[in-house]
Each structure stands twice: as C-alpha cells, then as structure tokens.
C-alpha cells in the first residue's frame, strides 16, 4: 500500500513544508507490530510517521535510521527510510514481550520517561553521520524537532496525528514537517505552527488537488508553491541470507536431528512476517561448512 507526501515551499519560499496522509502505510506496519499497549503503539506509530516525512529529505541512495531508547534502556524503537520512500519500523524483542499482551494506562510521556534518547544515522552506506540527543519533551514530535535543532542547528516543526478506532487500532494518521531555509524571518516557523493548529489545516489540505492546495497555502502563507508529490510505502529489507545467522545459532545436534528426520527449519521475520524455510539439504550443507 502506498501514500503520498506533498512537498511545498511557503512564506516567500523560505520554509520547506511537507505534509502527508500516511494512514495506509502506518496501518500496514502497525498491524504487523503485534503491540497491544496503547502508549507503546503510539510511540512506534509516531516514529514511523516521522520517518516517512523525512524520506523526502534524502537523495539518491541515502538512508536515515533512528533508534529511540526509552528510559528503560532495554526497550528500543527502530524506524528507517530511504530516498525511494521505503519505510519500516518495529520494536525490539524485550519491548515487544513486555507490551504485546498488557494494555497499561500509562501516557506516552510516562512510557518514554525522563532519560530517553534519540539516535539518528543518515547518509550513504559507506559515509554516515550519527547524532544523538536526549528527549526533553517526551512526546516524540517535539523531541525530533529538538534533535534537528541540537544536531543540525536547524529550526524545525514536526507534528504527527494518530487517531484510533473503537478497537484501539490505527484509524487515521497524518503529519507535517516544516524547516527553515537560510534567510527566513524570525517567528515564521511559529506562525506556521499557529496556522496549522488554529485552522486544522493538514486534513483540509490533504483532501485537495495540487492547485487547490497551492491556493489555500497562499491564503495563509504568501508566495507559496506546491513542488511535487512523492510516494511512500512499507518495505522490509529482509532476505533468506540474513536468516542463516539463526541456523548458525543452533547446535550441531539440533541441525543433525533435522536432517536425519528430513525436517525443514522455519524462520520468520518479526518486522514483515515473511517466512523463510531451510530444507534438510540446505541444513546439511551448513553442517558440512562448520
């Protein structure tokens, strides 16, 4: 399933503005997450939504990955994207095991805690920049904006909106990302925040075509222009080769037993649910290489 991000320049083309209805992409990812706890679910959804927005800031083969480590250092949230708009996100096993069944009443702020951090890796495969900041706001949106301010010295607004259905599943998701360009007048970014919040602009704009969007943007932010639309979609980069590591973690006795009983070994990617089956003959070859 795909969604689109709309790229625009506003306020005399001094601010980058990206916004999206990424409901389909997030529904696909969140359904695979198996998370039942609402605060944990919301944290992952917001992280993935932000990554989807950041995909349009990348070029050619660039990637950007983030790791959110909450105050409980054993619990981590992962999300990443690339320049082609491929997005994914998941939580580590320790966090999944704790929050797969329970449905606590803690808030997002309580879930993140006072000593959480964001680590971001951006760049090409052989040339990556890594930055890390704390999370003073404990709400993810403002914490990512804080990251850009601290790590890249760039004023940024990030807003994600996650709406739930009656079964506590994701019903609607949209987000905006605004970042200043050199020469932007002081206070411009806060004006954009105020307009989007007061007028509830994002849902309105996302229901329009490009010409209508541009007209509405110019009504609020003079000399604005819609630049393009970019597709985003869920994509997992797993492969069967990656799961050979699981076979190596098994003992020789376990592998030998599988070959003798002519039994395959099934593995499953916890991110996308794709299954990889290793036949007895493949297991036998692995045993011979040990």
Helices and strands as residue ranges (DSSP letters): E 2-10, E 15-21, H 23-33, H 38-54, G 55-57, E 63-69, E 76-82, E 86-91, H 93-99, H 108-112, E 117-124, E 127-134, H 141-151, E 156-164, E 170-180, H 188-199, H 201-206, H 210-220, E 225-234, G 241-243, H 244-249, H 252-260, E 265-268, E 275-278, H 280-289
